[in-house]
Amino acid sequence: MSPLKVFEYMEAGKAIIASDLPVLREVLVNMDNCILCHPSQLEAWEKSLSHLVKNEKLRLELGSRAQMHLINSYSWNRRAERVRLFMREKIISHN
């Protein structure tokens, strides 16, 4: 999957099971906003999927936290705020 797809999945507010890769760990946190599995351990993927199927509360919590993490950290408004703060710091440091 493309790392950019992660943001689409987070926006959907659904529980995410993803490969435990460094690029994805920059955004995803195991058992906080997703479940991370080793890419080649099929048993871990099956176990995680089965766990989510049986545990509605966990599915809803992971999906909700992923969505909130996206809104709080990666929305266009949040990105614009970071650019504005960066520019303000640069202007102040040059004066």
N, CA and C of each residue as an Amber inpcrd file, in Angstrom:
protein
   285
   0.8440000  -1.1790000   0.0000000   0.0000000   0.0000000   0.0000000
   0.8860000   1.2370000   0.0000000   0.4320000   2.2650000  -0.5950000
   1.1480000   3.5320000  -0.6090000   1.0410000   4.1820000   0.7680000
   2.1470000   4.7230000   1.2970000   2.0510000   5.4240000   2.5890000
   1.0230000   6.5490000   2.5780000   0.7690000   7.1440000   1.4180000
  -0.2420000   8.1990000   1.3460000  -1.6450000   7.6560000   1.5640000
  -1.8660000   6.4040000   1.2480000  -3.1770000   5.7820000   1.4610000
  -3.5340000   5.7690000   2.9370000  -2.5300000   5.7080000   3.8080000
  -2.7750000   5.6780000   5.2480000  -3.6490000   6.8540000   5.6640000
  -3.4030000   8.0180000   5.0990000  -4.1800000   9.2050000   5.4540000
  -5.6400000   9.0470000   5.0270000  -5.8690000   8.4180000   3.8880000
  -7.2440000   8.1640000   3.4500000  -7.9320000   7.1830000   4.3980000
  -7.2090000   6.1640000   4.8180000  -7.7740000   5.1860000   5.7440000
  -8.0740000   5.8430000   7.0910000  -7.1800000   6.7040000   7.5490000
  -7.3970000   7.4030000   8.8140000  -8.6320000   8.2920000   8.7180000
  -8.7850000   8.9750000   7.6070000  -9.9310000   9.8600000   7.4180000
 -11.2470000   9.0950000   7.4720000 -11.2430000   7.8600000   7.0080000
 -12.4550000   7.0510000   6.9930000 -12.9040000   6.6590000   8.4010000
 -11.9950000   6.7360000   9.3770000 -12.3600000   6.4220000  10.7510000
 -12.5750000   4.9440000  11.0130000 -11.9800000   4.1240000  10.1840000
 -12.0860000   2.6720000  10.3480000 -10.7920000   2.1410000  10.9550000
 -10.8900000   1.0100000  11.6470000  -9.6990000   0.3870000  12.2190000
  -8.7320000   0.0140000  11.0960000  -7.4610000   0.2200000  11.3500000
  -6.4160000  -0.0260000  10.3580000  -5.5050000  -1.1340000  10.8590000
  -5.2160000  -2.0910000   9.9770000  -4.1430000  -3.0530000  10.1950000
  -3.1340000  -2.7560000   9.0990000  -1.8840000  -2.5080000   9.4910000
  -0.8730000  -2.1010000   8.5130000   0.4490000  -2.8040000   8.7860000
   1.3030000  -2.7940000   7.7900000   2.6460000  -3.3570000   7.9410000
   3.4620000  -2.5020000   8.8980000   4.1950000  -3.1540000   9.7590000
   5.0500000  -2.4650000  10.7170000   6.3420000  -2.0540000  10.0080000
   6.2760000  -0.8960000   9.3580000   7.4060000  -0.3530000   8.5990000
   7.7420000   1.0320000   9.1440000   9.0280000   1.4030000   9.1170000
   9.4180000   2.7200000   9.6530000   8.6280000   3.8810000   9.0650000
   8.3750000   3.8770000   7.7740000   7.6650000   4.9940000   7.1410000
   6.2360000   5.1050000   7.6830000   5.6140000   3.9890000   8.0120000
   4.2550000   4.0210000   8.5470000   4.2470000   4.3500000  10.0340000
   5.3240000   3.9830000  10.7460000   5.3960000   4.2970000  12.1730000
   5.5680000   5.7900000  12.4280000   5.8530000   6.5600000  11.3950000
   5.9100000   8.0150000  11.5570000   4.5110000   8.5830000  11.8240000
   3.4800000   7.8440000  11.4200000   2.1000000   8.3060000  11.5460000
   1.2720000   7.3720000  12.4280000   1.4940000   6.0880000  12.2820000
   0.6890000   5.0970000  12.9860000   1.3670000   4.6360000  14.2680000
   0.5600000   4.4240000  15.2960000   1.0500000   3.9590000  16.5970000
   0.2960000   2.6890000  16.9490000   1.0370000   1.5870000  17.0760000
   0.4210000   0.2920000  17.3470000  -0.4680000   0.3400000  18.5880000
  -1.6660000  -0.1750000  18.4330000  -2.6810000  -0.2760000  19.4840000
  -3.1400000   1.0830000  20.0190000  -2.7860000   2.1500000  19.3290000
  -3.3180000   3.4710000  19.6480000  -4.2490000   3.9330000  18.5330000
  -3.7200000   3.9350000  17.2870000  -4.5620000   4.3220000  16.1640000
  -4.5540000   3.2730000  15.0460000  -3.9920000   2.0970000  15.3640000
  -3.9300000   1.0100000  14.3850000  -3.4300000  -0.2550000  15.0610000
  -3.3210000  -1.3040000  14.2720000  -2.5860000  -2.4970000  14.6700000
  -1.5090000  -2.6900000  13.6200000  -0.2640000  -2.7730000  14.0710000
   0.8530000  -2.9930000  13.1630000   1.2720000  -4.4560000  13.2180000
   1.5100000  -5.0330000  12.0480000   1.9370000  -6.4250000  11.9400000
   3.1970000  -6.5010000  11.0870000   4.0500000  -7.4410000  11.4280000
   5.2390000  -7.6670000  10.5980000   4.7630000  -8.0410000   9.1920000
   5.3400000  -7.4480000   8.1640000   4.8430000  -7.6580000   6.8050000
   4.7850000  -9.1200000   6.3550000   5.6920000  -9.9550000   6.8440000
   5.7290000 -11.3380000   6.3480000   5.1490000 -12.3660000   7.3190000
   4.5460000 -11.9170000   8.4020000   3.9770000 -12.8570000   9.3740000
   2.4670000 -12.9570000   9.1870000   2.0730000 -13.8360000   8.3010000
   0.6640000 -14.0100000   7.9680000  -0.1760000 -14.3200000   9.1980000
   0.3610000 -15.1190000  10.1220000  -0.3770000 -15.4570000  11.3370000
  -0.7420000 -14.2190000  12.1540000   0.1710000 -13.2630000  12.2270000
  -0.0920000 -12.0270000  12.9750000  -1.2210000 -11.2400000  12.3180000
  -1.2420000 -11.2060000  10.9860000  -2.3040000 -10.5170000  10.2630000
  -3.6460000 -11.2040000  10.5120000  -3.6570000 -12.5210000  10.4350000
  -4.8970000 -13.2740000  10.6720000  -5.3980000 -13.0640000  12.0970000
  -4.4800000 -13.1090000  13.0590000  -4.8430000 -12.9300000  14.4630000
  -5.4040000 -11.5190000  14.6980000  -4.7550000 -10.5250000  14.1060000
  -5.2120000  -9.1340000  14.2700000  -6.5860000  -8.9260000  13.6480000
  -6.7940000  -9.4630000  12.4760000  -8.0830000  -9.3310000  11.8070000
  -9.1740000 -10.0290000  12.6190000  -8.8900000 -11.2230000  13.0890000
  -9.8530000 -11.9600000  13.9080000 -10.1740000 -11.1890000  15.1880000
  -9.1450000 -10.6150000  15.7900000  -9.3270000  -9.8310000  17.0250000
 -10.2590000  -8.6420000  16.7770000 -10.0640000  -7.9490000  15.6610000
 -10.9150000  -6.7990000  15.3450000 -12.3480000  -7.2160000  15.0240000
 -12.5070000  -8.3380000  14.3430000 -13.8470000  -8.8170000  14.0100000
 -14.6290000  -9.0940000  15.2920000 -13.9440000  -9.6450000  16.2900000
 -14.6120000 -10.0290000  17.5390000 -14.7560000  -8.8800000  18.5340000
 -14.0080000  -7.8050000  18.3360000 -13.9670000  -6.7420000  19.3430000
 -14.4100000  -5.4050000  18.7370000 -15.7060000  -5.1650000  18.7410000
 -16.2500000  -3.9420000  18.1570000 -15.7080000  -2.6930000  18.8560000
 -15.5880000  -2.7430000  20.1760000 -15.0920000  -1.5820000  20.9260000
 -13.6990000  -1.1930000  20.4460000 -12.8130000  -2.1560000  20.2910000
 -11.4620000  -1.8700000  19.8190000 -11.4880000  -1.3110000  18.3990000
 -12.3090000  -1.9050000  17.5210000 -12.4300000  -1.4030000  16.1430000
 -12.8160000   0.0610000  16.1330000 -13.8280000   0.4040000  16.9150000
 -14.3230000   1.7810000  16.9420000 -13.2860000   2.7300000  17.5460000
 -12.6240000   2.3040000  18.6210000 -11.6160000   3.1530000  19.2670000
 -10.4300000   3.4100000  18.3480000  -9.9150000   2.3650000  17.7160000
  -8.7700000   2.5420000  16.8080000  -9.1420000   3.4710000  15.6560000
 -10.3150000   3.2580000  15.0760000 -10.7510000   4.1020000  13.9690000
 -10.9370000   5.5430000  14.3850000 -11.5510000   5.7500000  15.5370000
 -11.7880000   7.1050000  16.0420000 -10.4730000   7.8150000  16.3610000
  -9.5540000   7.1070000  17.0120000  -8.2650000   7.7310000  17.3410000
  -7.4470000   8.0320000  16.0890000  -7.5190000   7.1590000  15.0980000
  -6.8100000   7.4160000  13.8430000  -7.3690000   8.6730000  13.1740000
  -8.6950000   8.7850000  13.1610000  -9.3300000   9.9500000  12.5470000
  -8.9570000  11.2350000  13.2940000  -8.9950000  11.1980000  14.6110000
  -8.6370000  12.3770000  15.4050000  -7.1680000  12.7400000  15.2320000
  -6.3050000  11.7370000  15.1590000  -4.8760000  11.9890000  14.9420000
  -4.6650000  12.6900000  13.5970000  -5.3860000  12.2430000  12.5960000
  -5.3010000  12.8760000  11.2790000  -5.7410000  14.3330000  11.3580000
  -6.8880000  14.5790000  11.9690000  -7.4220000  15.9400000  12.0670000
  -6.4810000  16.8420000  12.8580000  -5.9600000  16.3400000  13.9690000
  -5.1170000  17.1540000  14.8430000  -3.7000000  17.3590000  14.3300000
  -3.2260000  16.4620000  13.4820000  -1.8290000  16.5430000  13.0670000
  -1.6080000  16.7330000  11.5760000  -2.5280000  16.2890000  10.7420000
  -2.2420000  16.2470000   9.3040000  -3.3010000  16.8920000   8.4230000
  -4.2920000  17.5510000   8.9900000  -5.3020000  18.2030000   8.1560000
  -4.6620000  19.3880000   7.4330000  -5.3220000  19.8570000   6.3960000
  -4.8090000  21.0260000   5.6690000  -4.7230000  22.2370000   6.5860000
  -5.6910000  22.3960000   7.4660000  -5.6470000  23.5170000   8.4090000
  -4.4400000  23.4120000   9.3280000  -4.1770000  22.2060000   9.8120000
  -3.0300000  22.0100000  10.7060000  -1.7250000  22.2540000   9.9590000
  -1.6320000  21.7840000   8.7480000  -0.4170000  22.0120000   7.9440000
  -0.2220000  23.5050000   7.6810000  -1.2970000  24.2150000   7.3640000
  -1.2030000  25.6580000   7.1330000  -0.7530000  26.3670000   8.4070000
  -1.2500000  25.9340000   9.5450000  -0.8350000  26.5160000  10.8280000
   0.6600000  26.3010000  11.0600000   1.1510000  25.1370000  10.7390000
   2.5950000  24.8660000  10.9020000   3.4330000  25.7620000   9.9900000
   2.9780000  25.9570000   8.7610000   3.7000000  26.8390000   7.8310000
   3.6820000  28.2670000   8.3630000   2.5250000  28.7230000   8.8480000
   2.4150000  30.0700000   9.3960000   3.3550000  30.2600000  10.5790000
   3.3960000  29.2910000  11.4840000   4.2930000  29.3850000  12.6460000
   5.7560000  29.3590000  12.2260000   6.0830000  28.5370000  11.2490000
   7.4480000  28.4760000  10.7350000   7.8610000  29.8230000  10.1550000
   6.9820000  30.4030000   9.3480000   7.2840000  31.6990000   8.7400000
   7.4190000  32.7770000   9.8030000   6.5810000  32.7830000  10.8050000
   6.6510000  33.7500000  11.8850000   7.9940000  33.6420000  12.6070000
   8.4180000  32.3990000  12.8870000   9.7120000  32.1950000  13.5560000
  10.8670000  32.6970000  12.7020000  10.8060000  32.4760000  11.4040000
  11.8780000  32.9200000  10.5020000  11.9170000  34.4480000  10.4410000
  10.7610000  35.0790000  10.3890000  10.7060000  36.5450000  10.3490000
  11.2550000  37.1280000  11.6370000  10.8530000  36.5770000  12.7620000
  11.3290000  37.0610000  14.0510000  12.8280000  36.8560000  14.1950000
  13.3500000  35.7270000  13.7500000  14.7820000  35.4510000  13.9000000
  15.6500000  36.3240000  12.9920000  15.0740000  36.8790000  11.9320000
  15.8310000  37.7590000  11.0360000  15.7510000  39.2190000  11.4580000
  14.9520000  39.5330000  12.4230000  14.8190000  40.9330000  12.8750000
  15.7420000  41.2140000  14.0300000
